[in-house]
């Protein structure tokens, strides 16, 4: 019997196995590329059987969620926390967040492509970018800071504002772009986030509330 609060041995062994698989995939994706890495290669490097690998990750795409989680937690989140300590405007903080995601996650070998692999994978790609990686928490922190300075509207619950903002950002990835040179993708991504920020500047502004109320009165 383990100590109080300690996970059972079986569960700890499971976690170690999963971590070995993720670490192996992480290294192979970096050195070989996502598309060039096979499940057999991951199993061999992680020193697990093929059956064990598929038991934890039925498809290579499934590894993207914990991988993205690691990249976000270790590289993006510290940048955003440091950025917020400098008291940037809401748009400046969102700009830093979107650029940091691109720099530390989307430029990881083949990851951008993997997230755009066909319309049938849109739901999976959305969950990869948004679930469990702290993205929502970062948006909440940025928008909460903006509200404290009167830069962000308060007529909509903060959680909903973060949800809407995240959905607009994630929409940049769909429909998937045709295969292009990375330099082109880089330029298009930067242009896209500038357009998104221009839209959010109006959508998040407290002035949007007054404009909406005036329009409603005119319609009556």
C-alpha positions as a Markdown table, in Angstrom:
| # | Residue | x | y | z |
|---|---|---|---|---|
| 1 | Unk | 0.0 | 0.0 | 0.0 |
| 2 | Unk | 1.4 | 3.4 | -1.0 |
| 3 | Unk | 1.5 | 6.5 | 1.1 |
| 4 | Unk | -1.6 | 8.7 | 1.2 |
| 5 | Unk | -2.0 | 10.8 | -1.9 |
| 6 | Unk | 0.5 | 8.7 | -3.9 |
| 7 | Unk | -0.7 | 7.2 | -7.1 |
| 8 | Unk | -0.8 | 3.4 | -7.4 |
| 9 | Unk | 2.2 | 1.7 | -8.9 |
| 10 | Unk | 0.3 | 0.7 | -12.0 |
| 11 | Unk | -0.8 | 4.3 | -12.7 |
| 12 | Unk | 2.7 | 5.6 | -12.1 |
| 13 | Unk | 4.1 | 3.0 | -14.5 |
| 14 | Unk | 1.5 | 4.0 | -17.1 |
| 15 | Unk | 2.4 | 7.7 | -16.7 |
| 16 | Unk | 6.1 | 6.9 | -17.2 |
| 17 | Unk | 5.3 | 4.9 | -20.3 |
| 18 | Unk | 3.2 | 7.7 | -21.8 |
| 19 | Unk | 6.0 | 10.2 | -21.0 |
| 20 | Unk | 8.6 | 8.0 | -22.7 |
| 21 | Unk | 6.4 | 7.9 | -25.8 |
| 22 | Unk | 5.9 | 11.6 | -25.8 |
| 23 | Unk | 9.6 | 12.3 | -25.3 |
| 24 | Unk | 10.5 | 9.9 | -28.1 |
| 25 | Unk | 8.0 | 11.5 | -30.5 |
| 26 | Unk | 9.1 | 15.0 | -29.5 |
| 27 | Unk | 12.7 | 14.2 | -30.4 |
| 28 | Unk | 11.8 | 12.4 | -33.7 |
| 29 | Unk | 9.5 | 15.2 | -34.8 |
| 30 | Unk | 12.3 | 17.6 | -34.3 |
| 31 | Unk | 15.0 | 15.7 | -36.1 |
| 32 | Unk | 13.0 | 13.8 | -38.7 |
| 33 | Unk | 9.8 | 15.8 | -39.0 |
| 34 | Unk | 6.2 | 14.9 | -38.1 |
| 35 | Unk | 5.2 | 13.4 | -41.5 |
| 36 | Unk | 8.4 | 11.4 | -41.9 |
| 37 | Unk | 8.2 | 9.9 | -38.4 |
| 38 | Unk | 6.5 | 6.5 | -38.3 |
| 39 | Unk | 4.7 | 4.9 | -35.3 |
| 40 | Unk | 7.2 | 2.1 | -35.5 |
| 41 | Unk | 10.0 | 4.5 | -35.1 |
| 42 | Unk | 8.4 | 6.1 | -32.1 |
| 43 | Unk | 7.8 | 2.7 | -30.5 |
| 44 | Unk | 11.4 | 1.7 | -31.1 |
| 45 | Unk | 12.8 | 4.9 | -29.6 |
| 46 | Unk | 10.5 | 4.8 | -26.6 |
| 47 | Unk | 11.4 | 1.1 | -26.1 |
| 48 | Unk | 7.8 | 0.0 | -26.0 |
| 49 | Unk | 6.0 | -2.6 | -28.2 |
| 50 | Unk | 3.9 | -1.4 | -31.1 |
| 51 | Unk | 0.8 | -2.7 | -29.4 |
| 52 | Unk | 1.6 | -0.6 | -26.3 |
| 53 | Unk | 2.1 | 2.5 | -28.3 |
| 54 | Unk | -1.2 | 2.1 | -30.1 |
| 55 | Unk | -3.0 | 1.3 | -26.8 |
| 56 | Unk | -2.0 | 4.8 | -25.6 |
| 57 | Unk | -2.1 | 6.6 | -28.9 |
| 58 | Unk | -4.2 | 5.0 | -31.6 |
| 59 | Unk | -2.9 | 7.4 | -34.2 |
| 60 | Unk | 0.2 | 9.6 | -34.5 |
| 61 | Unk | -2.1 | 12.7 | -34.6 |
| 62 | Unk | -3.1 | 11.8 | -31.0 |
| 63 | Unk | 0.4 | 12.6 | -29.8 |
| 64 | Unk | 0.0 | 16.2 | -30.9 |
| 65 | Unk | -2.2 | 17.2 | -28.0 |
| 66 | Unk | 0.4 | 16.4 | -25.2 |
| 67 | Unk | 3.2 | 17.6 | -27.4 |
| 68 | Unk | 1.5 | 21.0 | -27.9 |
| 69 | Unk | 0.8 | 21.0 | -24.2 |
| 70 | Unk | 4.5 | 20.7 | -23.5 |
| 71 | Unk | 5.5 | 23.4 | -26.0 |
| 72 | Unk | 2.9 | 25.8 | -24.7 |
| 73 | Unk | 3.6 | 25.2 | -21.0 |
| 74 | Unk | 7.4 | 25.5 | -21.3 |
| 75 | Unk | 7.7 | 28.2 | -24.0 |
| 76 | Unk | 4.6 | 30.2 | -24.6 |
| 77 | Unk | 3.1 | 30.5 | -21.1 |
| 78 | Unk | 6.3 | 32.0 | -19.4 |
| 79 | Unk | 6.5 | 34.6 | -22.2 |
| 80 | Unk | 2.9 | 35.7 | -21.6 |
| 81 | Unk | 3.2 | 35.8 | -17.9 |
| 82 | Unk | 6.3 | 38.0 | -18.2 |
| 83 | Unk | 4.5 | 40.2 | -20.8 |
| 84 | Unk | 1.5 | 40.8 | -18.5 |
| 85 | Unk | 3.8 | 42.0 | -15.7 |
| 86 | Unk | 4.9 | 44.8 | -18.1 |
| 87 | Unk | 1.2 | 46.0 | -18.2 |
| 88 | Unk | 0.8 | 46.0 | -22.0 |
| 89 | Unk | -2.5 | 47.0 | -23.6 |
| 90 | Unk | -4.9 | 44.3 | -24.4 |
| 91 | Unk | -4.1 | 44.2 | -28.1 |
| 92 | Unk | -0.4 | 44.2 | -27.3 |
| 93 | Unk | -0.8 | 41.2 | -25.1 |
| 94 | Unk | -2.9 | 39.4 | -27.6 |
| 95 | Unk | -0.4 | 40.2 | -30.3 |
| 96 | Unk | 2.4 | 38.7 | -28.2 |
| 97 | Unk | 0.4 | 35.6 | -27.4 |
| 98 | Unk | -0.4 | 34.9 | -31.1 |
| 99 | Unk | 3.2 | 35.5 | -32.2 |
| 100 | Unk | 4.5 | 33.3 | -29.3 |
| 101 | Unk | 2.2 | 30.5 | -30.4 |
| 102 | Unk | 3.6 | 30.8 | -33.9 |
| 103 | Unk | 7.2 | 31.0 | -32.9 |
| 104 | Unk | 7.2 | 28.2 | -30.3 |
| 105 | Unk | 4.5 | 25.8 | -31.6 |
| 106 | Unk | 3.5 | 26.4 | -35.2 |
| 107 | Unk | 7.1 | 26.5 | -36.5 |
| 108 | Unk | 7.9 | 23.1 | -34.8 |
| 109 | Unk | 8.7 | 20.8 | -37.8 |
| 110 | Unk | 5.6 | 20.0 | -39.8 |
| 111 | Unk | 3.2 | 20.8 | -36.9 |
| 112 | Unk | 1.5 | 23.7 | -38.7 |
| 113 | Unk | 0.9 | 21.3 | -41.7 |
| 114 | Unk | -0.3 | 18.5 | -39.4 |
| 115 | Unk | -2.9 | 20.8 | -37.8 |
| 116 | Unk | -4.3 | 21.6 | -41.3 |
| 117 | Unk | -4.6 | 18.1 | -42.7 |
| 118 | Unk | -8.0 | 18.3 | -44.3 |
| 119 | Unk | -11.4 | 19.5 | -43.2 |
| 120 | Unk | -12.3 | 16.2 | -41.6 |
| 121 | Unk | -9.7 | 16.9 | -38.9 |
| 122 | Unk | -10.9 | 20.4 | -38.0 |
| 123 | Unk | -12.4 | 19.4 | -34.7 |
| 124 | Unk | -9.3 | 17.5 | -33.6 |
| 125 | Unk | -7.0 | 20.4 | -34.6 |
| 126 | Unk | -9.2 | 22.8 | -32.6 |
| 127 | Unk | -8.9 | 20.6 | -29.6 |
| 128 | Unk | -5.2 | 20.2 | -30.1 |
| 129 | Unk | -4.6 | 24.0 | -30.0 |
| 130 | Unk | -7.1 | 24.9 | -27.3 |
| 131 | Unk | -7.7 | 22.0 | -24.9 |
| 132 | Unk | -5.4 | 21.5 | -21.9 |
| 133 | Unk | -2.6 | 23.8 | -23.0 |
| 134 | Unk | -3.4 | 26.9 | -21.0 |
| 135 | Unk | -4.6 | 28.8 | -24.1 |
| 136 | Unk | -7.9 | 29.7 | -22.5 |
| 137 | Unk | -6.3 | 30.6 | -19.3 |
| 138 | Unk | -3.9 | 33.0 | -21.1 |
| 139 | Unk | -6.8 | 34.6 | -22.9 |
| 140 | Unk | -8.7 | 35.0 | -19.6 |
| 141 | Unk | -5.7 | 36.7 | -17.9 |
| 142 | Unk | -5.2 | 39.1 | -20.8 |
| 143 | Unk | -8.8 | 40.1 | -21.0 |
| 144 | Unk | -9.2 | 40.4 | -17.3 |
| 145 | Unk | -6.2 | 42.7 | -17.2 |
| 146 | Unk | -7.8 | 44.7 | -20.0 |
| 147 | Unk | -11.1 | 45.0 | -18.2 |
| 148 | Unk | -9.3 | 46.3 | -15.1 |
| 149 | Unk | -8.0 | 49.2 | -17.2 |
| 150 | Unk | -11.3 | 49.8 | -18.9 |
| 151 | Unk | -10.1 | 48.6 | -22.3 |
| 152 | Unk | -12.4 | 45.5 | -22.6 |
| 153 | Unk | -16.2 | 45.5 | -22.5 |
| 154 | Unk | -17.9 | 44.1 | -19.4 |
| 155 | Unk | -21.4 | 43.4 | -20.7 |
| 156 | Unk | -20.4 | 39.9 | -21.8 |
| 157 | Unk | -19.1 | 37.3 | -19.2 |
| 158 | Unk | -15.3 | 37.2 | -19.3 |
| 159 | Unk | -15.3 | 33.4 | -20.0 |
| 160 | Unk | -17.5 | 34.0 | -23.1 |
| 161 | Unk | -15.2 | 36.8 | -24.3 |
| 162 | Unk | -12.2 | 34.5 | -24.0 |
| 163 | Unk | -14.1 | 31.7 | -25.8 |
| 164 | Unk | -15.1 | 34.0 | -28.7 |
| 165 | Unk | -11.6 | 35.5 | -29.0 |
| 166 | Unk | -10.0 | 32.0 | -29.0 |
| 167 | Unk | -12.5 | 30.8 | -31.7 |
| 168 | Unk | -11.7 | 33.8 | -33.9 |
| 169 | Unk | -8.0 | 33.1 | -33.6 |
| 170 | Unk | -8.3 | 29.4 | -34.2 |
| 171 | Unk | -10.4 | 30.1 | -37.4 |
| 172 | Unk | -7.1 | 31.2 | -39.0 |
| 173 | Unk | -6.2 | 27.6 | -39.5 |
| 174 | Unk | -9.2 | 26.6 | -41.6 |
| 175 | Unk | -9.8 | 25.9 | -44.4 |
| 176 | Unk | -6.2 | 24.6 | -44.7 |
| 177 | Unk | -3.9 | 26.5 | -47.0 |
| 178 | Unk | -2.4 | 24.8 | -50.0 |
| 179 | Unk | 1.2 | 23.7 | -49.6 |
| 180 | Unk | 3.5 | 26.7 | -49.7 |
| 181 | Unk | 7.0 | 27.7 | -48.7 |
| 182 | Unk | 7.4 | 28.4 | -45.0 |
| 183 | Unk | 8.3 | 32.0 | -45.7 |
| 184 | Unk | 4.9 | 32.5 | -47.4 |
| 185 | Unk | 3.1 | 30.9 | -44.5 |
| 186 | Unk | 5.1 | 33.1 | -42.1 |
| 187 | Unk | 4.0 | 36.3 | -44.0 |
| 188 | Unk | 0.4 | 35.2 | -44.3 |
| 189 | Unk | 0.2 | 34.3 | -40.6 |
| 190 | Unk | 1.4 | 37.7 | -39.6 |
| 191 | Unk | -1.0 | 39.4 | -42.0 |
| 192 | Unk | -3.9 | 37.3 | -40.6 |
| 193 | Unk | -3.2 | 38.1 | -37.0 |
| 194 | Unk | -3.1 | 41.8 | -37.8 |
| 195 | Unk | -6.5 | 41.5 | -39.4 |
| 196 | Unk | -7.8 | 39.5 | -36.4 |
| 197 | Unk | -6.4 | 42.1 | -34.0 |
| 198 | Unk | -8.1 | 44.9 | -36.0 |
| 199 | Unk | -11.4 | 43.1 | -35.6 |
| 200 | Unk | -10.9 | 42.4 | -31.9 |
| 201 | Unk | -10.0 | 46.1 | -31.3 |
| 202 | Unk | -13.6 | 47.0 | -32.2 |
| 203 | Unk | -15.3 | 43.8 | -30.9 |
| 204 | Unk | -13.7 | 44.0 | -27.4 |
| 205 | Unk | -13.9 | 47.7 | -26.9 |
| 206 | Unk | -16.4 | 49.1 | -24.4 |
| 207 | Unk | -17.5 | 51.4 | -27.2 |
| 208 | Unk | -19.0 | 48.4 | -29.0 |
| 209 | Unk | -21.6 | 48.2 | -26.3 |
| 210 | Unk | -22.8 | 51.8 | -26.9 |
| 211 | Unk | -22.8 | 51.3 | -30.6 |
| 212 | Unk | -24.9 | 48.1 | -30.3 |
| 213 | Unk | -27.4 | 49.9 | -28.0 |
| 214 | Unk | -27.7 | 52.8 | -30.4 |
| 215 | Unk | -28.4 | 50.5 | -33.3 |
| 216 | Unk | -31.0 | 48.7 | -31.3 |
| 217 | Unk | -32.8 | 51.9 | -30.5 |
| 218 | Unk | -32.7 | 53.0 | -34.1 |
| 219 | Unk | -34.3 | 49.7 | -35.2 |
| 220 | Unk | -37.1 | 50.3 | -32.7 |
